[in-house]
Amino acid sequence: MDKGRIRVVIAKVGLDGHDRGAKIVARTLRDAGMEVIYTGIRQSVNQVINTVIQENADVLGLSFLSGDQVVLLPKVMQALKEKGVDDVMVIVGGIILERQIPEFMKMGVRKVFLPGTPPAEIAKYIYENRREP
């Protein structure tokens, strides 16, 4: 495996079953040369965190479309801290209220992508802000 290749876990935490956007982003990141692990829908916080650890991910991309990010995102960020995973870039996309973004950033989220963001912009952000291999 290429040591310089960025490893990204794309996850849908909770009961939201809408994953078209997550799949489009996953494909775009793959096409941009990243290794992408898509966990599928209806994942628990622990399942996602364990995948991040097992895959030695550089990036965790979370997709929320049903409003449950207010409850689930703090749980994900806390679980990362509890497991000592402090070097993973966490990005979030989906139906996010702009007023929620500052709070998510305080939790450690690096970037929030709102609806209409071109997927290539997400790839560019990751490449420009990744940790050095």
C-alpha positions as CSV (number, residue, x, y, z in Angstrom):
1,M,0.0,0.0,0.0
2,D,1.1,3.5,-0.8
3,K,2.1,5.2,2.5
4,G,1.2,8.6,1.1
5,R,-2.3,7.6,0.2
6,I,-5.0,9.2,2.3
7,R,-7.4,6.8,4.0
8,V,-10.9,8.0,4.5
9,V,-13.8,6.4,6.4
10,I,-17.2,7.7,5.3
11,A,-20.0,6.8,7.8
12,K,-23.7,7.2,8.4
13,V,-24.2,7.1,12.1
14,G,-27.7,6.5,13.5
15,L,-30.9,5.5,11.8
16,D,-30.8,7.8,8.8
17,G,-31.0,5.5,5.7
18,H,-30.3,8.2,3.0
19,D,-26.8,7.6,1.7
20,R,-26.8,8.8,-1.9
21,G,-24.7,11.9,-1.0
22,A,-22.3,9.8,1.0
23,K,-21.8,7.4,-1.9
24,I,-21.2,10.2,-4.3
25,V,-18.6,11.8,-2.0
26,A,-17.0,8.3,-1.5
27,R,-16.7,7.8,-5.2
28,T,-15.3,11.3,-5.8
29,L,-12.6,10.8,-3.1
30,R,-11.8,7.4,-4.6
31,D,-11.5,9.0,-8.1
32,A,-9.2,11.6,-6.5
33,G,-6.8,8.9,-5.4
34,M,-7.8,8.3,-1.8
35,E,-8.5,5.0,-0.2
36,V,-12.2,5.1,0.9
37,I,-13.9,2.8,3.3
38,Y,-17.7,3.3,3.3
39,T,-19.3,1.8,6.4
40,G,-22.8,1.7,5.1
41,I,-26.0,3.0,6.8
42,R,-27.2,2.7,10.3
43,Q,-23.9,2.4,12.1
44,S,-23.4,2.8,15.8
45,V,-20.9,5.3,17.2
46,N,-18.7,2.4,18.4
47,Q,-18.9,0.7,15.0
48,V,-17.6,3.9,13.3
49,I,-14.9,4.5,15.8
50,N,-13.7,0.9,15.6
51,T,-13.6,1.2,11.8
52,V,-11.5,4.4,12.0
53,I,-9.1,2.6,14.4
54,Q,-8.9,-0.7,12.4
55,E,-8.4,1.1,9.1
56,N,-5.9,3.6,10.5
57,A,-7.9,6.4,8.9
58,D,-6.6,9.8,8.2
59,V,-10.1,11.3,7.7
60,L,-13.5,10.5,9.1
61,G,-16.4,11.9,7.0
62,L,-19.8,11.8,8.6
63,S,-23.0,12.4,6.7
64,F,-26.2,13.6,8.4
65,L,-29.5,14.2,6.8
66,S,-32.1,13.6,9.5
67,G,-31.1,16.2,12.1
68,D,-29.6,13.7,14.5
69,Q,-26.2,15.3,14.3
70,V,-27.0,17.4,17.4
71,V,-27.1,14.2,19.4
72,L,-24.7,11.9,17.5
73,L,-21.8,14.1,16.6
74,P,-20.9,14.9,20.2
75,K,-21.0,11.2,20.9
76,V,-18.6,10.5,18.0
77,M,-16.2,13.2,19.0
78,Q,-16.2,12.1,22.7
79,A,-15.6,8.4,21.6
80,L,-12.7,9.5,19.5
81,K,-11.2,11.3,22.5
82,E,-11.8,8.3,24.8
83,K,-10.1,6.0,22.4
84,G,-7.1,8.3,22.1
85,V,-7.8,9.0,18.4
86,D,-6.7,12.6,18.1
87,D,-5.0,12.7,14.8
88,V,-8.0,12.0,12.5
89,M,-9.5,14.9,10.5
90,V,-13.3,14.9,11.1
91,I,-15.4,16.4,8.4
92,V,-19.2,16.6,8.3
93,G,-21.7,17.0,5.5
94,G,-25.4,17.0,5.0
95,I,-28.4,19.0,6.2
96,I,-26.6,21.0,8.8
97,L,-28.0,24.3,10.2
98,E,-25.4,27.1,9.8
99,R,-26.0,28.1,13.5
100,Q,-24.7,24.6,14.5
101,I,-21.4,24.9,12.7
102,P,-19.5,27.0,15.4
103,E,-20.4,24.4,18.1
104,F,-19.3,21.5,15.9
105,M,-16.0,23.3,15.2
106,K,-15.5,23.7,19.0
107,M,-15.9,19.9,19.3
108,G,-13.1,19.4,16.9
109,V,-14.8,19.1,13.6
110,R,-12.4,20.5,11.0
111,K,-14.9,21.4,8.3
112,V,-18.7,21.3,7.6
113,F,-19.9,20.9,4.0
114,L,-23.4,22.1,3.4
115,P,-25.8,21.0,0.7
116,G,-24.7,22.0,-2.8
117,T,-21.0,21.7,-2.1
118,P,-19.3,20.2,-5.2
119,P,-17.8,16.9,-4.1
120,A,-14.5,17.9,-5.7
121,E,-14.3,20.7,-3.2
122,I,-14.3,18.1,-0.4
123,A,-11.4,16.2,-2.0
124,K,-9.5,19.5,-2.5
125,Y,-10.0,20.4,1.2
126,I,-8.8,17.0,2.4
127,Y,-5.6,17.2,0.2
128,E,-4.8,20.7,1.3
129,N,-5.4,20.1,5.0
130,R,-4.2,16.5,5.5
131,R,-1.6,15.5,8.0
132,E,1.8,14.8,6.6
133,P,2.5,11.1,5.9
